[in-house]
Amino acid sequence: MWKIAVGFAVFAGLALYVISKGGDNIDMTGEKHGAEAVHAPAPAAPAAAEAPAAQPAPASK
């Protein structure tokens, strides 16, 4: 029985440590739906900026 109490105390201490290290970045409100949901936009990288377009070589005569 005492092992359960010690395990609970260790787990509670670990949980409090993790929450305290998270600071104000932890959101404990649960799932978000609708307008209050915040989604980070995907970074926009156009394909043209990745590699220059291949240009045809000049024709030699």
C-alpha atoms as an extended CHARMM CRD file, in Angstrom:
* protein
*
        61  EXT
         1         1  MET       CA              0.0000000000        0.0000000000        0.0000000000  PROA      1               0.0000000000
         2         2  TRP       CA              2.8090000000        2.3830000000        0.8320000000  PROA      2               0.0000000000
         3         3  LYS       CA              4.2720000000        1.8060000000       -2.6490000000  PROA      3               0.0000000000
         4         4  ILE       CA              1.1040000000        3.1990000000       -4.2350000000  PROA      4               0.0000000000
         5         5  ALA       CA              1.3160000000        6.3460000000       -2.0940000000  PROA      5               0.0000000000
         6         6  VAL       CA              5.0040000000        6.8350000000       -2.9410000000  PROA      6               0.0000000000
         7         7  GLY       CA              4.3040000000        6.2500000000       -6.6500000000  PROA      7               0.0000000000
         8         8  PHE       CA              1.4910000000        8.7860000000       -6.5790000000  PROA      8               0.0000000000
         9         9  ALA       CA              3.6920000000       11.3610000000       -4.8330000000  PROA      9               0.0000000000
        10        10  VAL       CA              6.4970000000       10.8370000000       -7.3590000000  PROA      10              0.0000000000
        11        11  PHE       CA              4.0960000000       11.0760000000      -10.3060000000  PROA      11              0.0000000000
        12        12  ALA       CA              2.4350000000       14.2160000000       -8.8850000000  PROA      12              0.0000000000
        13        13  GLY       CA              5.8330000000       15.8200000000       -8.3070000000  PROA      13              0.0000000000
        14        14  LEU       CA              6.9180000000       14.9940000000      -11.8610000000  PROA      14              0.0000000000
        15        15  ALA       CA              3.6640000000       16.3890000000      -13.2820000000  PROA      15              0.0000000000
        16        16  LEU       CA              4.0390000000       19.6380000000      -11.3300000000  PROA      16              0.0000000000
        17        17  TYR       CA              7.6570000000       19.9510000000      -12.5020000000  PROA      17              0.0000000000
        18        18  VAL       CA              6.6940000000       19.4990000000      -16.1690000000  PROA      18              0.0000000000
        19        19  ILE       CA              3.8280000000       21.9970000000      -15.8850000000  PROA      19              0.0000000000
        20        20  SER       CA              6.0530000000       24.5610000000      -14.1590000000  PROA      20              0.0000000000
        21        21  LYS       CA              8.7180000000       24.2190000000      -16.8850000000  PROA      21              0.0000000000
        22        22  GLY       CA              6.0730000000       24.7780000000      -19.5850000000  PROA      22              0.0000000000
        23        23  GLY       CA              5.3510000000       28.2640000000      -18.3070000000  PROA      23              0.0000000000
        24        24  ASP       CA              2.6180000000       30.1290000000      -20.1450000000  PROA      24              0.0000000000
        25        25  ASN       CA              2.8910000000       27.9410000000      -23.2670000000  PROA      25              0.0000000000
        26        26  ILE       CA              0.6050000000       25.2050000000      -21.9140000000  PROA      26              0.0000000000
        27        27  ASP       CA             -3.0410000000       25.3600000000      -22.9570000000  PROA      27              0.0000000000
        28        28  MET       CA             -5.1850000000       23.3600000000      -20.5090000000  PROA      28              0.0000000000
        29        29  THR       CA             -8.5570000000       24.3150000000      -22.0310000000  PROA      29              0.0000000000
        30        30  GLY       CA             -9.0280000000       21.1610000000      -24.1360000000  PROA      30              0.0000000000
        31        31  GLU       CA             -9.9590000000       20.8360000000      -27.7890000000  PROA      31              0.0000000000
        32        32  LYS       CA            -10.6960000000       23.9290000000      -29.8190000000  PROA      32              0.0000000000
        33        33  HSD       CA            -13.2530000000       24.0860000000      -32.6020000000  PROA      33              0.0000000000
        34        34  GLY       CA            -14.4460000000       26.8490000000      -34.8770000000  PROA      34              0.0000000000
        35        35  ALA       CA            -13.1890000000       30.4230000000      -34.7640000000  PROA      35              0.0000000000
        36        36  GLU       CA            -11.1820000000       30.0500000000      -31.5520000000  PROA      36              0.0000000000
        37        37  ALA       CA             -8.9930000000       27.3190000000      -33.0850000000  PROA      37              0.0000000000
        38        38  VAL       CA             -5.5470000000       28.6510000000      -33.9880000000  PROA      38              0.0000000000
        39        39  HSD       CA             -3.7100000000       27.0100000000      -36.8540000000  PROA      39              0.0000000000
        40        40  ALA       CA             -0.2450000000       28.0700000000      -37.9140000000  PROA      40              0.0000000000
        41        41  PRO       CA             -0.0900000000       28.8920000000      -41.6210000000  PROA      41              0.0000000000
        42        42  ALA       CA              2.0960000000       26.7140000000      -43.7880000000  PROA      42              0.0000000000
        43        43  PRO       CA              5.2370000000       28.4510000000      -45.0290000000  PROA      43              0.0000000000
        44        44  ALA       CA              4.7300000000       29.5900000000      -48.6090000000  PROA      44              0.0000000000
        45        45  ALA       CA              7.6620000000       28.7350000000      -50.8650000000  PROA      45              0.0000000000
        46        46  PRO       CA              7.0170000000       29.2340000000      -54.5830000000  PROA      46              0.0000000000
        47        47  ALA       CA              8.5280000000       26.6000000000      -56.8390000000  PROA      47              0.0000000000
        48        48  ALA       CA             10.1580000000       29.2380000000      -59.0650000000  PROA      48              0.0000000000
        49        49  ALA       CA             12.2960000000       30.4740000000      -56.1740000000  PROA      49              0.0000000000
        50        50  GLU       CA             13.7770000000       27.0310000000      -55.5330000000  PROA      50              0.0000000000
        51        51  ALA       CA             15.6090000000       26.5980000000      -58.8360000000  PROA      51              0.0000000000
        52        52  PRO       CA             16.1290000000       28.9180000000      -61.7950000000  PROA      52              0.0000000000
        53        53  ALA       CA             14.1700000000       28.0220000000      -64.9010000000  PROA      53              0.0000000000
        54        54  ALA       CA             16.1210000000       26.1490000000      -67.5510000000  PROA      54              0.0000000000
        55        55  GLN       CA             16.6960000000       28.2590000000      -70.6550000000  PROA      55              0.0000000000
        56        56  PRO       CA             17.3790000000       26.7420000000      -74.0480000000  PROA      56              0.0000000000
        57        57  ALA       CA             20.9340000000       27.0160000000      -75.3130000000  PROA      57              0.0000000000
        58        58  PRO       CA             21.4370000000       29.3650000000      -78.2910000000  PROA      58              0.0000000000
        59        59  ALA       CA             21.5050000000       27.5610000000      -81.6230000000  PROA      59              0.0000000000
        60        60  SER       CA             24.9260000000       27.6440000000      -83.3030000000  PROA      60              0.0000000000
        61        61  LYS       CA             25.1640000000       27.8600000000      -87.0980000000  PROA      61              0.0000000000
